[in-house]
Amino acid sequence: MLSKDDVDSLPDDQDEAFALLSELFETYVEGRDKGRHMDGIQYADALGCADEVRAILTAWDAEEKYPRLMRNPPPGDGEWYEWWTEFQSAMRHYKVHALMMRRKSLMSVVLDKSHRAKIRGLLSRVREIVSQLKVSPAKHEKIIDLISKLENEVDRPRTRMEAFFALVLEGSSVMRQVGEDAKPLIEDIEKINDLFSEAKDDDLSPPALPPPKPAPRIEDKRDDDIPF
């Protein structure tokens, strides 16, 4: 089912890789079903296909993450179709789960120590700026609460972005109320956004397809004694 190129093209992110693996699996099974016409896929094909999937899960040390796929098929080619139907169902289940986890990760980011320190410093400065702005006590309390929530998120292994997006909206609201006095606040929020964007770029998985092969270098045959 899987070629070397298929394996090499699997992304490093496990959820993204499993989603791609599932698509390769579905394409293979559909092709074998069509090739067999009414008989459908045969036991040997199903067993080989499942073995390749299970080999990848074992290489990932992910047997416990995908328990439904690790169930042993029945011996021989007797009553195996129930196992195969369950295996296909499990592949679809884990594919949807992987896609949802990948979607969730797009709304979060992994921060390193440098990003955490810089964001914390900016949030402390934002707290001081807000205390000096002429806004209502309710508005002040709401922004301080969002700053505290974002500080807590920064300490997580993967920082969720909801509190930051809410802080951006509140900053825009303050800007409309107090005008230029809110400029330092907006500037620091933009700096925080730049740090999140920088961390997100570092956090992105490599593309699913392998990079193109570099063009062959043309040997420089110029005379080394010529100074140009």
Secondary structure as UniProt FT lines:
FT   HELIX           4..8
FT   HELIX           14..35
FT   HELIX           37..39
FT   HELIX           43..59
FT   TURN            60..61
FT   TURN            63..65
FT   HELIX           67..69
FT   TURN            76..77
FT   HELIX           81..105
FT   TURN            106..107
FT   STRAND          108..109
FT   HELIX           113..132
FT   HELIX           137..154
FT   STRAND          159..160
FT   HELIX           162..178
FT   HELIX           179..182
FT   HELIX           183..203
FT   TURN            224..225
//
